[in-house]
Amino acid sequence: MTVGANSIAVVTLNRPAKRNAISLAMWRDLESIYKDLASRDVRAVILAGAGGNFCAGADISEFPTVRADADAGRIYEAAAEAATLAIRDFPRPTIAAISGYGVGGGCGLALSCDFRVADASARMGIPAARLGIVYSVLDCKLLYRQVGLAHAKRVLFSGKYFGLVDCVDMGLVDIQADGDALSAAHALAEELITGAPLSQEGAKFILEAIDAGEAATREAEITALIDRSMNSADYREGGQAFIEKRKPVFVGR
């Protein structure tokens, strides 16, 4: 994980010999990394893979050890879900930079980000139907809300790996990179960090609450976020910059 001078962090899955297949230790590390970044002055996070692939999914070779029975399986799934939620609930913009394989658990990681940027080499899909498994409610929900019911069924029923054109058509990919995915993800991040962080945090929280059907029950938290932005230096800076016809400089407070 690196954090640049522009406060854009890059988290890199780094097992290129295994196409960045995720081990149990990596699931736990991802949760820890994203929770740590949430407490730091980071404006956006890019998730990428080393060696030309995003992520080939869970490392099935370790399953006889870490998912040997139902009890071990529950521990494993809890770690994977915790990592997914840490990425989904990260308060500021998150981007997946997808080159090569982004399949299975790798597809799930991409779907937990706010945006997916992919290049011509990208292959995405979920091979559940070819492995005889049923995906979790969380993973199915992330897929469903991104691509809709019919396309979610197509992905899960077929177990296919889809190329970039199909991924864009279905909505699995938000932005098609002209060059490599990581460069395009950096360009998107640079664009996003010109916005007011507190505004982005509030918008993300509200949209996620609406998606979960929790906007009414989380009204107090939403009101607090709105009040925080209205009382911020950034709110005053935004108005002053508009009057002075210049670009605002936001600091996140």
N, C-alpha and C positions, 0 to 999 in steps of 0.2 A: 504494500500500500504506500502510495506517495501523495503528498499534498503540495501543489505548486504554489508559486508566489501569488497567483490569482485566486487562491482558496478553492481551486477545483481539485478534488481528490480522485485518484485512480486506484481502484482495487483490482488486482490482477490474479486470476486463477492460474497457478503456475505449476502444472504437471503436464508439460507438452508431450512427453512420451506416451501419456495415456489420454491424449486429447482433452486434458484438464478434467477428467472424470473426478467427481467429488467423493472424497473419503468422509467418514464420520468426523474425523478431526477437522476437516475443512468446513463442514457444516457448522461446527461449534465455533471455529475461528471467524466465519462470516458473521455470525450473530454478534460476537464480541467486537469485531471491527466496526460494524455499522452503529452499534450502540455507543462506542467510543467516539466515532466521528460526529454523532448527533450532539455530543456535548462540547464540540470544538467549533472554532470559527471556520466552518467549511460551507461554501455556498452551493456546491453541486458535487455529485459523486458519479463517476463513470465506472461501470463494471465491465471488465474485459478479460480475455483469455490470452495466454502466451502461446507462441508457436503456430499461429495461423488458425486456431480453433477457439471458439468461445467456451463451450463445455459439452462433452459427450454424455452428460448425465451422471447418475450415481455410479460409483465404482463397484460393479457387481462382483468383482473378484474377491472383495472382502466380506461379502454377505455370509458365507459359511461361518465366519467368526463373529461379525457384529449384528447379524440378523439370523442367527441360528435357530431361534424359536420365537414364539409369539411375544414373550416377555422382552427379549432383546429387540425384536422388531418394533415394539412400542417405544422403547428408548430411542431407537434410531429415528423413527418417524417424528418423535417429539423434537429432536435436535434439528431435523430438516425443516420442520414447521417453524421453529423459533427463528432460524436464519431467514426464512422467507418473510416472516412477519417483521423482522428487524429491517429488512430492505423495504418492504411495502410501507411501513410506518415511519421511515426516515422522514424528518420534517421538511427537508428541502429537496430540490429536484434531483432525481436519479435517472441515469441513462444506461442502457445496456448496449455495448458496442459488439455487434455479432458478425464475426467472420467464421467461415467454415461451419462446423457442427455446433448447433445450439439445440440439443434434443433432450428428451426425457426431463430429468431434473434441471438440465441446463436451460431448456425451454421455460420451465417453471421459474427459474431465477430471472430470466429475461422478462417474464410476465409480471414479476413482482416489482419491477422498475416502473417509473412513470412513462418512460419513452424507450422505444427500441429502434436503434439505427443499425442497418445491415448493409453489407456490400454484396457484390455479385457471387461471391463464394459461399454465401450463407445457405445452410440447410437446417430447417427447423421441423420439429414434429415430436410426437409423444408415442413411443412404441408399446403402450400398455396392452393393446390387443394382441401383440406378438409375444408378449411375456406372460399373459394370463393373469394380469393384476388389475385391480380397480384403483383408480387414482383417488386421492383424498378430496374431501369437500373443499378445502382451501385451494388446492391446485385446480380443481374443476371450476371453482368460482372465478379464479383469476383468468383462466382460459375463456370462460363463458362471457365475462364482462368485456373482454377485449375483442372477441370475434363474433359473438352472438351464438344462438342456439344451434343453427344448422351447421355452421362452420366448426363449432366445438365438437359436434357429433362426427363430422367428417374427420377431424384430427384424431379423435379418440377411437372411433370405430375402425379406421383404416390402419392406424399405426404407421402411416407413411412418413417419409421425410420429404418436405416440400422445398422447392427452390425459391429463389427470391421473388419471382413474379407472382407465384401463388401466395406466398407469404404476404406480399403487399396487397394483393386482391382480397385476401381474407381479413386483413387487419392485424396479422401477427407482427408485422413490421410497420412502423409509423413513418420512417424516413429512409429512403433509398440513397445510399452513399454513391457519389460519382466515382470516388476513389476507394480508399480503405475505410472500414467502419470506424476505427478508432479516431482517425483525423476528423471525420464527419461528426462523431460524438463530441469531440473537443470544440468544434465550431458551434454546435448546438449549445453546449454548456456555456461558452463565452457569451452567446446571445442571451441566455437565461439569467446569467448573473448580473446583467445590467438592471434587472428588476429589483424591487424592494423586497428583501428577505422576509420581513414580517408579513407583508402582503401575500407572498407565495406560501408561507407556512400556514397562514389562515385559510387561504383558498384550498390548499391541499387537505387540510383537516376537515373543512366543511364538505368538500366533494366526497371524501372517503366516508364521512358520516352519512351523507345522502345515499351513497351506494350501499352501505350496510343497513339502511333503514333506521339509523340511529340519530338523525338530526334533531328530533324532538327531545329525546332523552339526554342529549348532550348539549342542550341549549345553554347551560351555564358556562361550559367550556368554550362554546362558540362565542358567546357574548364577551368573555374575558379576552379572547384573541382579537376581537374587533376593537375592544376598548384599548388593548395594548398598542395596536397599530395607530389608533387615533391620538394616543398620548405620546407617540414616539417622535424622536428627532427626524426620522426619515419622512414622516408625514409632513412635517413642516418644511423639510428640504424639498420634497416633491412639489409642494405648492409654490415655493419660492422659485424653483427652477422653471416651472411653467410660466410664471409671471416674467421671469428674466429671459425666457426663450433660450434656455441652455439645457444640456443634459444633466439630470440630477446625479448626485454622488451619494449612494445609500450605504449605510454602515451597519444596518441590522439592529438598530436600537432607537 
